[in-house]
Amino acid sequence: MIITIRHQIENTIHKFDVQDPDKLTSIEVGAICHEMNVKAILVNGRYYETK
């Protein structure tokens, strides 16, 4: 499933293909954070942070 995330500071839109948008894996979180150059993301009201 494709999810869309807006970068809060840069106001850019990023799209990612994930298995379950309500339960991201650590690999998905790491890839998304790396691509967006951030340390944490908020997806569907859930906070995810890279370790």
mmCIF file of the N, C-alpha and C atoms, coordinates in Angstrom:
data_MODEL
# 
_entry.id   MODEL 
# 
loop_
_atom_site.group_PDB 
_atom_site.id 
_atom_site.type_symbol 
_atom_site.label_atom_id 
_atom_site.label_alt_id 
_atom_site.label_comp_id 
_atom_site.label_asym_id 
_atom_site.label_entity_id 
_atom_site.label_seq_id 
_atom_site.pdbx_PDB_ins_code 
_atom_site.Cartn_x 
_atom_site.Cartn_y 
_atom_site.Cartn_z 
_atom_site.occupancy 
_atom_site.B_iso_or_equiv 
_atom_site.pdbx_formal_charge 
_atom_site.auth_seq_id 
_atom_site.auth_comp_id 
_atom_site.auth_asym_id 
_atom_site.auth_atom_id 
_atom_site.pdbx_PDB_model_num 
ATOM 1   N N  . MET A 1 1  ? 0.851  -1.179 0.000  1.00 0.00 ? 1  MET A N  1 
ATOM 2   C CA . MET A 1 1  ? 0.000  0.000  0.000  1.00 0.00 ? 1  MET A CA 1 
ATOM 3   C C  . MET A 1 1  ? 0.895  1.240  0.000  1.00 0.00 ? 1  MET A C  1 
ATOM 4   N N  . ILE A 1 2  ? 0.494  2.223  -0.742 1.00 0.00 ? 2  ILE A N  1 
ATOM 5   C CA . ILE A 1 2  ? 1.245  3.472  -0.844 1.00 0.00 ? 2  ILE A CA 1 
ATOM 6   C C  . ILE A 1 2  ? 0.772  4.442  0.252  1.00 0.00 ? 2  ILE A C  1 
ATOM 7   N N  . ILE A 1 3  ? 1.749  5.021  0.977  1.00 0.00 ? 3  ILE A N  1 
ATOM 8   C CA . ILE A 1 3  ? 1.423  6.062  1.952  1.00 0.00 ? 3  ILE A CA 1 
ATOM 9   C C  . ILE A 1 3  ? 2.074  7.364  1.498  1.00 0.00 ? 3  ILE A C  1 
ATOM 10  N N  . THR A 1 4  ? 1.474  8.466  1.875  1.00 0.00 ? 4  THR A N  1 
ATOM 11  C CA . THR A 1 4  ? 1.997  9.789  1.546  1.00 0.00 ? 4  THR A CA 1 
ATOM 12  C C  . THR A 1 4  ? 2.313  10.515 2.839  1.00 0.00 ? 4  THR A C  1 
ATOM 13  N N  . ILE A 1 5  ? 3.543  11.052 2.914  1.00 0.00 ? 5  ILE A N  1 
ATOM 14  C CA . ILE A 1 5  ? 3.975  11.781 4.107  1.00 0.00 ? 5  ILE A CA 1 
ATOM 15  C C  . ILE A 1 5  ? 4.447  13.160 3.677  1.00 0.00 ? 5  ILE A C  1 
ATOM 16  N N  . ARG A 1 6  ? 3.977  14.192 4.386  1.00 0.00 ? 6  ARG A N  1 
ATOM 17  C CA . ARG A 1 6  ? 4.416  15.565 4.109  1.00 0.00 ? 6  ARG A CA 1 
ATOM 18  C C  . ARG A 1 6  ? 5.487  15.943 5.118  1.00 0.00 ? 6  ARG A C  1 
ATOM 19  N N  . HIS A 1 7  ? 6.632  16.407 4.615  1.00 0.00 ? 7  HIS A N  1 
ATOM 20  C CA . HIS A 1 7  ? 7.715  16.855 5.487  1.00 0.00 ? 7  HIS A CA 1 
ATOM 21  C C  . HIS A 1 7  ? 7.263  18.147 6.148  1.00 0.00 ? 7  HIS A C  1 
ATOM 22  N N  . GLN A 1 8  ? 7.277  18.184 7.464  1.00 0.00 ? 8  GLN A N  1 
ATOM 23  C CA . GLN A 1 8  ? 6.705  19.301 8.209  1.00 0.00 ? 8  GLN A CA 1 
ATOM 24  C C  . GLN A 1 8  ? 7.442  20.618 7.964  1.00 0.00 ? 8  GLN A C  1 
ATOM 25  N N  . ILE A 1 9  ? 8.758  20.585 7.844  1.00 0.00 ? 9  ILE A N  1 
ATOM 26  C CA . ILE A 1 9  ? 9.535  21.818 7.686  1.00 0.00 ? 9  ILE A CA 1 
ATOM 27  C C  . ILE A 1 9  ? 9.662  22.213 6.218  1.00 0.00 ? 9  ILE A C  1 
ATOM 28  N N  . GLU A 1 10 ? 10.031 21.256 5.370  1.00 0.00 ? 10 GLU A N  1 
ATOM 29  C CA . GLU A 1 10 ? 10.261 21.541 3.955  1.00 0.00 ? 10 GLU A CA 1 
ATOM 30  C C  . GLU A 1 10 ? 8.968  21.599 3.147  1.00 0.00 ? 10 GLU A C  1 
ATOM 31  N N  . ASN A 1 11 ? 7.874  21.081 3.719  1.00 0.00 ? 11 ASN A N  1 
ATOM 32  C CA . ASN A 1 11 ? 6.563  21.036 3.071  1.00 0.00 ? 11 ASN A CA 1 
ATOM 33  C C  . ASN A 1 11 ? 6.605  20.274 1.740  1.00 0.00 ? 11 ASN A C  1 
ATOM 34  N N  . THR A 1 12 ? 7.448  19.233 1.678  1.00 0.00 ? 12 THR A N  1 
ATOM 35  C CA . THR A 1 12 ? 7.525  18.393 0.487  1.00 0.00 ? 12 THR A CA 1 
ATOM 36  C C  . THR A 1 12 ? 6.719  17.123 0.716  1.00 0.00 ? 12 THR A C  1 
ATOM 37  N N  . ILE A 1 13 ? 6.235  16.529 -0.360 1.00 0.00 ? 13 ILE A N  1 
ATOM 38  C CA . ILE A 1 13 ? 5.427  15.312 -0.292 1.00 0.00 ? 13 ILE A CA 1 
ATOM 39  C C  . ILE A 1 13 ? 6.290  14.121 -0.688 1.00 0.00 ? 13 ILE A C  1 
ATOM 40  N N  . HIS A 1 14 ? 6.218  13.052 0.104  1.00 0.00 ? 14 HIS A N  1 
ATOM 41  C CA . HIS A 1 14 ? 6.970  11.827 -0.161 1.00 0.00 ? 14 HIS A CA 1 
ATOM 42  C C  . HIS A 1 14 ? 5.999  10.659 -0.156 1.00 0.00 ? 14 HIS A C  1 
ATOM 43  N N  . LYS A 1 15 ? 6.167  9.740  -1.112 1.00 0.00 ? 15 LYS A N  1 
ATOM 44  C CA . LYS A 1 15 ? 5.310  8.552  -1.199 1.00 0.00 ? 15 LYS A CA 1 
ATOM 45  C C  . LYS A 1 15 ? 6.158  7.313  -1.006 1.00 0.00 ? 15 LYS A C  1 
ATOM 46  N N  . PHE A 1 16 ? 5.625  6.363  -0.231 1.00 0.00 ? 16 PHE A N  1 
ATOM 47  C CA . PHE A 1 16 ? 6.345  5.138  0.079  1.00 0.00 ? 16 PHE A CA 1 
ATOM 48  C C  . PHE A 1 16 ? 5.411  3.945  -0.015 1.00 0.00 ? 16 PHE A C  1 
ATOM 49  N N  . ASP A 1 17 ? 5.955  2.830  -0.464 1.00 0.00 ? 17 ASP A N  1 
ATOM 50  C CA . ASP A 1 17 ? 5.209  1.578  -0.554 1.00 0.00 ? 17 ASP A CA 1 
ATOM 51  C C  . ASP A 1 17 ? 5.521  0.763  0.708  1.00 0.00 ? 17 ASP A C  1 
ATOM 52  N N  . VAL A 1 18 ? 4.508  0.494  1.519  1.00 0.00 ? 18 VAL A N  1 
ATOM 53  C CA . VAL A 1 18 ? 4.679  -0.266 2.763  1.00 0.00 ? 18 VAL A CA 1 
ATOM 54  C C  . VAL A 1 18 ? 3.683  -1.420 2.806  1.00 0.00 ? 18 VAL A C  1 
ATOM 55  N N  . GLN A 1 19 ? 3.963  -2.412 3.646  1.00 0.00 ? 19 GLN A N  1 
ATOM 56  C CA . GLN A 1 19 ? 3.065  -3.560 3.761  1.00 0.00 ? 19 GLN A CA 1 
ATOM 57  C C  . GLN A 1 19 ? 1.782  -3.201 4.494  1.00 0.00 ? 19 GLN A C  1 
ATOM 58  N N  . ASP A 1 20 ? 1.923  -2.590 5.676  1.00 0.00 ? 20 ASP A N  1 
ATOM 59  C CA . ASP A 1 20 ? 0.759  -2.235 6.499  1.00 0.00 ? 20 ASP A CA 1 
ATOM 60  C C  . ASP A 1 20 ? 0.975  -0.836 7.070  1.00 0.00 ? 20 ASP A C  1 
ATOM 61  N N  . PRO A 1 21 ? 0.248  0.167  6.598  1.00 0.00 ? 21 PRO A N  1 
ATOM 62  C CA . PRO A 1 21 ? 0.463  1.536  7.067  1.00 0.00 ? 21 PRO A CA 1 
ATOM 63  C C  . PRO A 1 21 ? 0.149  1.741  8.551  1.00 0.00 ? 21 PRO A C  1 
ATOM 64  N N  . ASP A 1 22 ? -0.578 0.825  9.160  1.00 0.00 ? 22 ASP A N  1 
ATOM 65  C CA . ASP A 1 22 ? -0.895 0.949  10.580 1.00 0.00 ? 22 ASP A CA 1 
ATOM 66  C C  . ASP A 1 22 ? 0.155  0.294  11.471 1.00 0.00 ? 22 ASP A C  1 
ATOM 67  N N  . LYS A 1 23 ? 1.110  -0.413 10.872 1.00 0.00 ? 23 LYS A N  1 
ATOM 68  C CA . LYS A 1 23 ? 2.128  -1.123 11.652 1.00 0.00 ? 23 LYS A CA 1 
ATOM 69  C C  . LYS A 1 23 ? 3.401  -1.236 10.810 1.00 0.00 ? 23 LYS A C  1 
ATOM 70  N N  . LEU A 1 24 ? 4.193  -0.161 10.763 1.00 0.00 ? 24 LEU A N  1 
ATOM 71  C CA . LEU A 1 24 ? 5.408  -0.144 9.957  1.00 0.00 ? 24 LEU A CA 1 
ATOM 72  C C  . LEU A 1 24 ? 6.491  -0.995 10.606 1.00 0.00 ? 24 LEU A C  1 
ATOM 73  N N  . THR A 1 25 ? 7.290  -1.646 9.765  1.00 0.00 ? 25 THR A N  1 
ATOM 74  C CA . THR A 1 25 ? 8.422  -2.423 10.277 1.00 0.00 ? 25 THR A CA 1 
ATOM 75  C C  . THR A 1 25 ? 9.591  -1.480 10.529 1.00 0.00 ? 25 THR A C  1 
ATOM 76  N N  . SER A 1 26 ? 10.564 -1.938 11.297 1.00 0.00 ? 26 SER A N  1 
ATOM 77  C CA . SER A 1 26 ? 11.733 -1.108 11.584 1.00 0.00 ? 26 SER A CA 1 
ATOM 78  C C  . SER A 1 26 ? 12.523 -0.824 10.303 1.00 0.00 ? 26 SER A C  1 
ATOM 79  N N  . ILE A 1 27 ? 12.518 -1.761 9.367  1.00 0.00 ? 27 ILE A N  1 
ATOM 80  C CA . ILE A 1 27 ? 13.205 -1.547 8.084  1.00 0.00 ? 27 ILE A CA 1 
ATOM 81  C C  . ILE A 1 27 ? 12.502 -0.449 7.288  1.00 0.00 ? 27 ILE A C  1 
ATOM 82  N N  . GLU A 1 28 ? 11.176 -0.476 7.257  1.00 0.00 ? 28 GLU A N  1 
ATOM 83  C CA . GLU A 1 28 ? 10.412 0.562  6.554  1.00 0.00 ? 28 GLU A CA 1 
ATOM 84  C C  . GLU A 1 28 ? 10.638 1.924  7.197  1.00 0.00 ? 28 GLU A C  1 
ATOM 85  N N  . VAL A 1 29 ? 10.598 1.975  8.519  1.00 0.00 ? 29 VAL A N  1 
ATOM 86  C CA . VAL A 1 29 ? 10.811 3.233  9.235  1.00 0.00 ? 29 VAL A CA 1 
ATOM 87  C C  . VAL A 1 29 ? 12.201 3.782  8.925  1.00 0.00 ? 29 VAL A C  1 
ATOM 88  N N  . GLY A 1 30 ? 13.202 2.914  8.973  1.00 0.00 ? 30 GLY A N  1 
ATOM 89  C CA . GLY A 1 30 ? 14.574 3.336  8.684  1.00 0.00 ? 30 GLY A CA 1 
ATOM 90  C C  . GLY A 1 30 ? 14.720 3.879  7.277  1.00 0.00 ? 30 GLY A C  1 
ATOM 91  N N  . ALA A 1 31 ? 14.117 3.194  6.299  1.00 0.00 ? 31 ALA A N  1 
ATOM 92  C CA . ALA A 1 31 ? 14.206 3.630  4.911  1.00 0.00 ? 31 ALA A CA 1 
ATOM 93  C C  . ALA A 1 31 ? 13.487 4.966  4.697  1.00 0.00 ? 31 ALA A C  1 
ATOM 94  N N  . ILE A 1 32 ? 12.318 5.115  5.292  1.00 0.00 ? 32 ILE A N  1 
ATOM 95  C CA . ILE A 1 32 ? 11.546 6.354  5.151  1.00 0.00 ? 32 ILE A CA 1 
ATOM 96  C C  . ILE A 1 32 ? 12.297 7.517  5.796  1.00 0.00 ? 32 ILE A C  1 
ATOM 97  N N  . CYS A 1 33 ? 12.783 7.320  7.014  1.00 0.00 ? 33 CYS A N  1 
ATOM 98  C CA . CYS A 1 33 ? 13.510 8.387  7.713  1.00 0.00 ? 33 CYS A CA 1 
ATOM 99  C C  . CYS A 1 33 ? 14.775 8.775  6.954  1.00 0.00 ? 33 CYS A C  1 
ATOM 100 N N  . HIS A 1 34 ? 15.472 7.781  6.406  1.00 0.00 ? 34 HIS A N  1 
ATOM 101 C CA . HIS A 1 34 ? 16.685 8.074  5.636  1.00 0.00 ? 34 HIS A CA 1 
ATOM 102 C C  . HIS A 1 34 ? 16.342 8.882  4.389  1.00 0.00 ? 34 HIS A C  1 
ATOM 103 N N  . GLU A 1 35 ? 15.318 8.469  3.672  1.00 0.00 ? 35 GLU A N  1 
ATOM 104 C CA . GLU A 1 35 ? 14.906 9.159  2.444  1.00 0.00 ? 35 GLU A CA 1 
ATOM 105 C C  . GLU A 1 35 ? 14.484 10.603 2.725  1.00 0.00 ? 35 GLU A C  1 
ATOM 106 N N  . MET A 1 36 ? 13.788 10.815 3.844  1.00 0.00 ? 36 MET A N  1 
ATOM 107 C CA . MET A 1 36 ? 13.291 12.149 4.175  1.00 0.00 ? 36 MET A CA 1 
ATOM 108 C C  . MET A 1 36 ? 14.296 12.967 4.984  1.00 0.00 ? 36 MET A C  1 
ATOM 109 N N  . ASN A 1 37 ? 15.395 12.332 5.402  1.00 0.00 ? 37 ASN A N  1 
ATOM 110 C CA . ASN A 1 37 ? 16.428 12.977 6.211  1.00 0.00 ? 37 ASN A CA 1 
ATOM 111 C C  . ASN A 1 37 ? 15.863 13.496 7.541  1.00 0.00 ? 37 ASN A C  1 
ATOM 112 N N  . VAL A 1 38 ? 15.130 12.605 8.222  1.00 0.00 ? 38 VAL A N  1 
ATOM 113 C CA . VAL A 1 38 ? 14.552 12.905 9.532  1.00 0.00 ? 38 VAL A CA 1 
ATOM 114 C C  . VAL A 1 38 ? 14.855 11.761 10.492 1.00 0.00 ? 38 VAL A C  1 
ATOM 115 N N  . LYS A 1 39 ? 14.608 11.965 11.778 1.00 0.00 ? 39 LYS A N  1 
ATOM 116 C CA . LYS A 1 39 ? 14.847 10.926 12.782 1.00 0.00 ? 39 LYS A CA 1 
ATOM 117 C C  . LYS A 1 39 ? 13.562 10.256 13.242 1.00 0.00 ? 39 LYS A C  1 
ATOM 118 N N  . ALA A 1 40 ? 12.414 10.871 12.950 1.00 0.00 ? 40 ALA A N  1 
ATOM 119 C CA . ALA A 1 40 ? 11.133 10.317 13.396 1.00 0.00 ? 40 ALA A CA 1 
ATOM 120 C C  . ALA A 1 40 ? 10.038 10.709 12.414 1.00 0.00 ? 40 ALA A C  1 
ATOM 121 N N  . ILE A 1 41 ? 8.984  9.876  12.378 1.00 0.00 ? 41 ILE A N  1 
ATOM 122 C CA . ILE A 1 41 ? 7.839  10.148 11.505 1.00 0.00 ? 41 ILE A CA 1 
ATOM 123 C C  . ILE A 1 41 ? 6.553  9.861  12.269 1.00 0.00 ? 41 ILE A C  1 
ATOM 124 N N  . LEU A 1 42 ? 5.488  10.456 11.808 1.00 0.00 ? 42 LEU A N  1 
ATOM 125 C CA . LEU A 1 42 ? 4.158  10.214 12.362 1.00 0.00 ? 42 LEU A CA 1 
ATOM 126 C C  . LEU A 1 42 ? 3.289  9.696  11.222 1.00 0.00 ? 42 LEU A C  1 
ATOM 127 N N  . VAL A 1 43 ? 2.818  8.448  11.349 1.00 0.00 ? 43 VAL A N  1 
ATOM 128 C CA . VAL A 1 43 ? 2.009  7.818  10.305 1.00 0.00 ? 43 VAL A CA 1 
ATOM 129 C C  . VAL A 1 43 ? 0.734  7.282  10.941 1.00 0.00 ? 43 VAL A C  1 
ATOM 130 N N  . ASN A 1 44 ? -0.407 7.745  10.457 1.00 0.00 ? 44 ASN A N  1 
ATOM 131 C CA . ASN A 1 44 ? -1.716 7.316  10.977 1.00 0.00 ? 44 ASN A CA 1 
ATOM 132 C C  . ASN A 1 44 ? -1.798 7.457  12.498 1.00 0.00 ? 44 ASN A C  1 
ATOM 133 N N  . GLY A 1 45 ? -1.269 8.551  13.009 1.00 0.00 ? 45 GLY A N  1 
ATOM 134 C CA . GLY A 1 45 ? -1.338 8.821  14.441 1.00 0.00 ? 45 GLY A CA 1 
ATOM 135 C C  . GLY A 1 45 ? -0.345 8.051  15.286 1.00 0.00 ? 45 GLY A C  1 
ATOM 136 N N  . ARG A 1 46 ? 0.559  7.285  14.669 1.00 0.00 ? 46 ARG A N  1 
ATOM 137 C CA . ARG A 1 46 ? 1.561  6.501  15.403 1.00 0.00 ? 46 ARG A CA 1 
ATOM 138 C C  . ARG A 1 46 ? 2.929  7.137  15.180 1.00 0.00 ? 46 ARG A C  1 
ATOM 139 N N  . TYR A 1 47 ? 3.675  7.252  16.256 1.00 0.00 ? 47 TYR A N  1 
ATOM 140 C CA . TYR A 1 47 ? 5.008  7.839  16.234 1.00 0.00 ? 47 TYR A CA 1 
ATOM 141 C C  . TYR A 1 47 ? 6.046  6.747  16.051 1.00 0.00 ? 47 TYR A C  1 
ATOM 142 N N  . TYR A 1 48 ? 6.934  6.927  15.070 1.00 0.00 ? 48 TYR A N  1 
ATOM 143 C CA . TYR A 1 48 ? 8.027  5.983  14.810 1.00 0.00 ? 48 TYR A CA 1 
ATOM 144 C C  . TYR A 1 48 ? 9.332  6.750  14.825 1.00 0.00 ? 48 TYR A C  1 
ATOM 145 N N  . GLU A 1 49 ? 10.351 6.165  15.442 1.00 0.00 ? 49 GLU A N  1 
ATOM 146 C CA . GLU A 1 49 ? 11.652 6.820  15.553 1.00 0.00 ? 49 GLU A CA 1 
ATOM 147 C C  . GLU A 1 49 ? 12.748 5.830  15.186 1.00 0.00 ? 49 GLU A C  1 
ATOM 148 N N  . THR A 1 50 ? 13.777 6.323  14.477 1.00 0.00 ? 50 THR A N  1 
ATOM 149 C CA . THR A 1 50 ? 14.907 5.453  14.145 1.00 0.00 ? 50 THR A CA 1 
ATOM 150 C C  . THR A 1 50 ? 15.767 5.286  15.386 1.00 0.00 ? 50 THR A C  1 
ATOM 151 N N  . LYS A 1 51 ? 16.426 4.140  15.436 1.00 0.00 ? 51 LYS A N  1 
ATOM 152 C CA . LYS A 1 51 ? 17.271 3.862  16.613 1.00 0.00 ? 51 LYS A CA 1 
ATOM 153 C C  . LYS A 1 51 ? 18.718 4.013  16.308 1.00 0.00 ? 51 LYS A C  1 
# 
